[in-house]
Amino acid sequence: MASSRRLGIIFLAAAAALAPGSTALSQATKAPGLVQEGNYDSGNLGMQMQPAPHTDDAGAVYAVGPWPTYTPPLADGDGRELVQSFCGICPSTTYITMQPPLPSATWEGVVNKMIGTFGAPIPEPSAQAILAYLKSHYTPETRKE
């Protein structure tokens, strides 16, 4: 009888150790997001908290070099003013000067795309003058660096 009584006491002690609210259970299983036994942190348990932003001391100095703020000039020639006035209103004439030399057919496609697809308000005579200018200065045969 004494042995069964001891066995009962051992079972009760083990059950008490594993009961909710027991420190033995909370120390044995630390779940992510577990703040208190039975209470969870609000939000997603799988979410990681971000560290506070790093603050530098007052003596820290940072510098950024100058950004290029100029547009390389277009080549001199007939039609340059038309290109500046019509092509400079949308993106910039920088896109003309930064391109590798493009074949004449490609420039025709670009001008037609700007008028037909993007709706550039370029009258036909001006479009032909712009195309002639681009072909005479920005093709592989005519490009001067």
Buried (B, 14 or more C-beta within 10 A) or exposed (E): EEEEEEEEEEEEEEEEEEEEEBEEEBEEEEEEEBEEEEEEEEEEEEEEEEEEEEEEEEEEEEEEEEEEEEBEEBBEEEBBEBBBEBBBEEEEBBEBBEBEBBEBEBBBEBBEEBBEEEEBEBEEEBBBBBBBBBBBBBBEEBEEE
